[in-house]
């Protein structure tokens, strides 16, 4: 296969690369922005895709960000590939501040006081919800009774505030990304068109000189 890796990565290396890619997040960010700028579409359409991807990064629907960003970009008539690339705005370096902002905003909007000590049990609530899902799935095939207490706690204290609270900061971050992207992409495309015109003019001059020599 053309795109198959020559050296197969072990599971541990795959996990490590997802947390800290080879070359660092700076190089990964440069690569993503470079790919976005080179997309063959109008700056406005690409920027709408960027908005969709950045906004999606503020939702707690981890594992579905690509799907949500792609659907949102399609509804907005934005560039879908730009939306998929922009979801990497959410990464291990930004998920902590995104989560904290979204949770605090969500608790405020829902009229519930945000408990600062919840940060110490945040992962525990994720683990409890996952354990409930596993145990209740097994309960379908055994005599055990389903218990949704931990999952309900996770929903009310984490998922719902995160979902509601991520809307406003997601919109703000998405709009900032949109209005920054449009002029940057337009300038890059114009500069690239200028270089292509110069190369084409040079080729024509060389072709004309060659014709004159004949």
C-alpha positions in Angstrom: 0.0 0.0 0.0 1.2 3.5 -0.8 0.3 5.1 2.5 1.2 2.2 4.7 3.9 2.9 7.4 7.2 1.0 6.8 7.8 0.7 10.6 4.8 -0.5 12.5 4.3 1.4 15.8 3.6 -0.4 19.0 0.5 0.4 21.0 2.5 2.3 23.6 4.1 4.5 20.9 0.7 5.2 19.3 -0.6 6.4 22.7 2.5 8.5 23.4 2.3 10.1 19.9 -1.3 11.0 20.5 -0.3 12.8 23.8 3.0 14.3 22.5 3.6 13.8 18.8 7.1 13.4 17.4 8.7 16.8 16.9 6.4 18.4 19.6 3.1 20.1 19.4 4.7 23.2 17.9 5.7 21.2 14.8 2.2 19.5 14.7 0.5 22.9 14.9 2.7 24.3 12.1 1.9 21.3 10.0 -1.9 21.7 10.5 -1.9 25.4 9.8 0.2 24.8 6.7 -2.3 22.2 5.4 -5.2 24.5 6.1 -3.6 27.4 4.2 -3.0 25.2 1.2 -6.6 23.9 0.9 -8.0 24.6 -2.6 -11.0 26.7 -1.5 -12.0 30.3 -0.8 -10.7 31.9 2.4 -14.2 32.3 3.7 -15.2 28.7 3.2 -12.0 27.4 4.7 -12.5 29.8 7.7 -16.0 28.5 8.2 -14.5 25.0 8.4 -12.0 26.3 11.0 -14.8 27.8 13.0 -16.7 24.5 13.0 -13.6 22.5 14.2 -12.6 24.9 16.9 -16.2 25.2 18.2 -16.5 21.4 18.3 -13.3 21.1 20.4 -15.4 22.8 23.3 -17.9 19.9 23.4 -17.5 16.9 25.7 -18.4 14.5 22.9 -14.9 13.1 22.7 -14.5 10.5 20.0 -17.1 12.2 17.9 -15.4 15.5 17.2 -14.5 14.6 13.6 -18.1 13.6 12.9 -19.6 16.7 14.6 -17.1 19.1 13.0 -17.7 17.6 9.5 -21.5 17.8 9.8 -21.3 21.4 11.2 -19.0 22.5 8.4 -21.4 20.9 5.8 -24.3 22.8 7.4 -22.3 26.0 7.3 -21.1 25.4 3.7 -17.6 25.4 5.0 -14.5 23.3 4.1 -14.9 19.9 5.7 -11.2 19.0 5.7 -10.4 22.4 7.4 -13.0 21.5 10.1 -11.4 18.1 10.7 -7.9 19.7 11.0 -9.2 22.4 13.3 -10.5 19.9 15.8 -6.9 19.5 16.8 -7.4 22.8 18.6 -8.5 20.4 21.3 -5.4 18.5 22.4 -3.8 17.3 25.6 -2.3 20.8 26.1 -5.7 22.6 25.7 -8.2 20.2 27.1 -7.6 21.2 30.7 -8.2 24.9 30.2 -11.1 24.2 27.8 -12.7 21.8 30.3 -12.2 24.2 33.3 -13.7 27.2 31.4 -16.6 25.1 30.0 -17.4 23.6 33.4 -17.3 26.9 35.3 -19.5 28.6 32.6 -21.9 25.7 32.6 -22.3 25.6 36.3 -22.9 29.4 36.3 -25.5 29.2 33.5 -27.3 26.3 35.2 -27.3 28.2 38.5 -25.2 25.6 40.3 -22.2 26.6 42.3 -19.0 25.3 40.9 -17.1 23.1 43.4 -13.4 23.8 43.1 -12.6 20.5 44.9 -14.3 18.6 42.0 -11.0 18.9 40.1 -9.5 16.2 42.4 -12.2 13.7 41.6 -12.8 14.7 37.9 -11.1 11.5 36.5 -12.8 9.5 39.2 -16.2 10.6 37.9 -15.2 9.6 34.4 -14.1 6.2 35.7 -17.3 5.8 37.7 -19.5 6.5 34.7 -17.5 4.0 32.6 -17.8 1.4 35.3 -21.6 1.9 35.4 -21.8 1.4 31.7 -19.7 -1.8 31.9 -21.5 -3.2 34.9 -25.0 -2.4 33.5 -24.1 -4.0 30.2 -23.0 -7.1 31.9 -26.2 -7.0 34.0 -28.2 -7.6 30.8 -26.8 -11.1 30.7 -26.7 -11.9 34.5 -29.1 -11.6 37.5 -27.4 -8.4 38.7 -29.5 -5.2 38.9 -28.5 -2.1 36.9 -27.2 0.8 38.9 -27.0 4.2 37.2 -26.0 6.3 40.3 -22.4 7.1 39.1 -23.5 7.7 35.6 -26.2 10.1 36.7 -23.7 11.9 38.9 -21.3 12.2 36.0 -24.1 13.5 33.7 -25.4 16.2 36.2 -22.0 17.4 37.5 -19.7 17.0 34.5 -21.3 16.2 31.1 -24.4 18.6 31.2 -22.4 21.6 32.6 -19.6 20.9 30.1 -22.1 20.7 27.2 -24.0 23.9 28.1 -20.9 25.8 29.2 -18.9 25.0 26.1 -21.3 26.8 23.8 -20.3 30.4 24.6 -16.5 30.0 24.9 -16.7 27.7 21.8 -18.5 30.4 19.8 -16.0 33.1 21.0 -13.0 30.9 20.1 -14.5 29.9 16.8 -15.3 33.5 15.8 -11.8 34.6 16.7 -10.3 31.7 14.7 -12.6 32.6 11.8 -11.7 36.3 11.6 -8.0 35.6 12.0 -8.1 32.9 9.4 -9.8 34.8 6.6 -7.1 37.5 6.1 -4.2 35.1 6.7 -5.5 32.5 4.2 -6.3 35.2 1.7 -2.8 36.7 2.0 -1.2 33.3 1.7 -3.3 32.4 -1.4 -2.5 35.8 -3.1 1.2 35.4 -2.4 1.1 31.9 -3.8 -0.7 33.0 -6.9 1.9 35.8 -7.4 4.7 33.2 -7.2 2.9 30.9 -9.7 2.5 33.9 -12.1 6.2 34.7 -11.8 7.2 31.1 -12.5 4.8 31.0 -15.5 6.2 34.3 -16.8 9.7 33.0 -16.5 8.8 29.8 -18.4 7.2 31.9 -21.1 10.4 34.1 -21.4 12.6 31.0 -21.6 10.3 29.5 -24.2 10.4 32.7 -26.2 14.2 32.9 -26.1 14.4 29.3 -27.2 12.1 30.0 -30.1 14.1 33.1 -31.1 17.3 31.0 -31.2 15.7 28.6 -33.7 
